Amino acid sequence: MNEALLRSLTPSVLGILVRRGADFAAAEDAVQDALVEAVRVWPDEQPRDPKGWLVTVAWRRFLDATRAEAARRRREDRVDEEPAPGPAPATDDTLRLYFLCAHPSLTPSSAVALTLRAVGGLTTRQIARAYLVPEATMAQRISRAKRTVSGVRFDQPGDVATVLRVLYLVFNEGYSGDVDLAAEAIRLTRQLTAAIDHPEVAGLLALMLLHHARRASRTAPDGSLVPLAEQDRGRWDTAMIAEGVEILQAALVRDRLGEFQAQAAVAALHADARTAEETDWVQIVEWYDELAGLTDSPVVRLNRAVAVGEADGPRAGLAELAALSDSLPRHTAVAAYLHERDGDLATAARLYAEAAHKAPTLAERAHLTRQAARLNTGRPG
């Protein structure tokens, strides 16, 4: 079963159903039913036109659900409009669907969660992790969003800020390796940049390019994580870095700073350093100060503590860390790193082991476990 193919076809099939008149919540349910049917049937015989097959099955599921609701019996007339099996339109509706999910009837956080689930293909658990909330809480939020938009006509697209937030989170999940969505997020952000002249749209594209340029060096051949300081910078995509820096500089000169431009500036400073030792940590701290002022995000402040530890020494970083809640994701891992840099290897080893138990991914857990083992056995870093 080609799960990647199913995931890539989902937005287009969903868009076709919405254009044919299905409200979003019902269309999303119908597409999910079609995907389940594909998982059951395709291993024996995959259709020659997978997209057309999904459109046909999803439309039938939508019609079946429509007939079951007395209040929507008038939609039975659309049985005659059922698309015949065969090639489906090649229209790319993905970006339009992102805007439609950012509907004015939803709060920004609910709109982001719904889009990530329905269009981005992320699981409820992945979305919950991105928002730093329990999975059950996120499941309730997504359910409420579906109920809110049920029956709503999507003729009032949402705002750009919400769409940017969705694209950013989709890229982050793709970049983490759990779901390969990073390239798709970049493609859609390029489309958005071409359609909307706004420095924050450009800032997000620059940020994605600067991070994506380092992707090949982030893992070793055995799949283990490689920290930024240890990455082979010769494997970084210099053309992508140059493009990202150029886009960022053009956005910054417009003097309308936003969080994505500030994050891209941090990424650009990392990309500009020929070695880890040459990283301009003082400037990075200054950009994190700007970010903290724009977002007041605890994750930003956690990253700032790391930067302060590099710029002013590990004890300064630990002092910044002490002001933050130890419930923050990766707080313990940061504490372990700073204690190691300060020479307290016993505390660092204990904290690395503790952080490994809290790690959100298997790769990160394995990396932190190796760090603890390295200190416990006295091997150099």
URQUI-V956151 format. One record per backbone hydrogen bond with DSSP energy under -0.5 kcal/mol. CO is the residue of the C=O (numbers start at 1). NH is the residue of the N-H. Records with the same first field share a line. If there is no record, write none. Layout:
CO = NH, NH
This chain:
1 = 3
2 = 6
3 = 7
4 = 8
5 = 9
6 = 10
7 = 11
9 = 13
10 = 14
11 = 15
12 = 16
13 = 17
14 = 18
15 = 19
16 = 20
17 = 22
18 = 21
23 = 27
24 = 28
25 = 29
26 = 30
27 = 31
28 = 32
29 = 33
30 = 34
31 = 35
32 = 36
33 = 37
34 = 38
35 = 39
36 = 40
37 = 41
38 = 42
41 = 44, 45
49 = 53
50 = 54
51 = 55
52 = 56
53 = 57
54 = 58
55 = 59
56 = 60
57 = 61
58 = 62
59 = 63
60 = 64
61 = 65
62 = 66
63 = 67
64 = 68
66 = 69
68 = 70
69 = 72
70 = 73
72 = 75
73 = 76
74 = 77
75 = 78
76 = 79
77 = 80
78 = 81
79 = 82
91 = 93
93 = 97
94 = 98
95 = 99
96 = 100
97 = 101
98 = 102
99 = 158
101 = 103
103 = 106
107 = 111
108 = 112
109 = 113
110 = 114
111 = 115
112 = 116
113 = 117
114 = 118
115 = 119, 120
116 = 122
123 = 127
124 = 128
125 = 129
126 = 130
127 = 131
128 = 132, 133
129 = 132
134 = 138
135 = 139
136 = 140
137 = 141
138 = 142
139 = 143
140 = 144
141 = 145
142 = 146
143 = 147
144 = 148
145 = 149
146 = 150
149 = 152
152 = 24
153 = 155
156 = 104
159 = 163
160 = 164
161 = 165
162 = 166
163 = 167
164 = 168
165 = 169
166 = 170
167 = 171
168 = 172
169 = 173
170 = 174
171 = 175
172 = 176
173 = 177, 178, 179
174 = 177
179 = 181
181 = 185
182 = 186
183 = 187
184 = 188
185 = 189
186 = 190
187 = 191
188 = 192
189 = 193
190 = 194
191 = 195
192 = 196
196 = 198
198 = 202
199 = 203
200 = 204
201 = 205
202 = 206
203 = 207
204 = 208
205 = 209
206 = 210
207 = 211
208 = 212
209 = 213
211 = 214
212 = 215
213 = 237
214 = 217
215 = 218
218 = 226
220 = 223
224 = 220
225 = 227
227 = 230, 231
228 = 231
231 = 233
232 = 235
233 = 236
236 = 238
237 = 241
238 = 242
239 = 243
240 = 244
241 = 245
242 = 246
243 = 247
244 = 248
245 = 249
246 = 250
247 = 251
248 = 252
249 = 253
251 = 254
252 = 255
258 = 262
259 = 263
260 = 264
261 = 265
262 = 266
263 = 267
264 = 268
265 = 269
266 = 270
267 = 271
268 = 272
269 = 273
270 = 273
275 = 278
276 = 279
279 = 281
280 = 284
281 = 285
282 = 286
283 = 287
284 = 288
285 = 289
286 = 290
287 = 291
288 = 292
289 = 293
290 = 294
291 = 295, 296
292 = 296
297 = 301
298 = 302
299 = 303
300 = 304
301 = 305
302 = 306
303 = 307
304 = 308
305 = 309
306 = 310
307 = 311
308 = 312
309 = 313
313 = 316, 317
314 = 318
315 = 319
316 = 320
317 = 321
318 = 322
319 = 323
320 = 323
321 = 324
325 = 328
328 = 331
330 = 334
331 = 335
332 = 336
333 = 337
334 = 338
335 = 339
336 = 340
337 = 341
338 = 342
339 = 344
340 = 343
343 = 345
344 = 348
345 = 349
346 = 350
347 = 351
348 = 352
349 = 353
350 = 354
351 = 355
352 = 356
353 = 357
354 = 358
355 = 358, 359
356 = 359
361 = 365
362 = 366
363 = 367
364 = 368
365 = 369
366 = 370
367 = 371
368 = 372
369 = 373
370 = 374
371 = 375
372 = 376
373 = 377
374 = 379
375 = 378
